[in-house]
Amino acid sequence: MPIPSYPSYRLAAAVAVTLLCAGVPASAGQIFNLTASNISFDIPSPLFTSGQINGFLVISDSVGPSGSFGAGQLEGFTFNIAGYAFTQANLDPNFSSIDVNGRISADGLSIPFLQIGYSLDPLFPGCSFVCAGSFNIAQSAQSNFVVADDPDAATLGLVLFDAAFNKAVQVPEPVTLSLFAAGLLGAGALRRRRKQA
């Protein structure tokens, strides 16, 4: 029995495979998660509301293994440092750019060299005087974050830590998995119909 030229199941399979091959937009950039160790509050402050330090950097896909990157390849970040949760949008607008110098490892899985200096917007809560910090990897200095919410520095605080950035494992998006499953089901149905014919 001949198979009609484009029954609904063949059309569904064709659409699913076409969309899958075309590539559903994935999350842009390479995500490197921050892990902090040897955390020490050299100057404790009531402004520090947590002992946790974590977050991530997003580096452009244009930077490959062993590649160097600067501010132009930094697509964004989110950090939580001792209760201060901030993103690139929270940087001080009086500074035109963030100072970045880094390199991805030869296997592409970590950042063995990094220097970042930043200052938060004085309007950010708890930062009316200063909130500034740096990430240093493969340097003599530790990474640090300093805060003070008043000119007299009565609330001055300083936390030091060793930073490590490791690439996040990319998990396929639900839409991509659905399309892949639909493509497989459609291909399987087509194969069964051909065998029956």
Protein Blocks (a to p, Z undefined) as FASTA:
>chain_A
ZZdfblfklmmmmmmmmmmmnopaddedjddddddehiacfbgcfklgbfbdcddddddf
klcghiacdfklmgbdcddeehiacdfklpcfkbmbdcddddddfkopacfbdcdddddd
fkbghilmbccddddehiabdcdddddfbfklmmgccdddddddddddddddfklmmmmm
mmmmmmmmmmmmmmmZZ
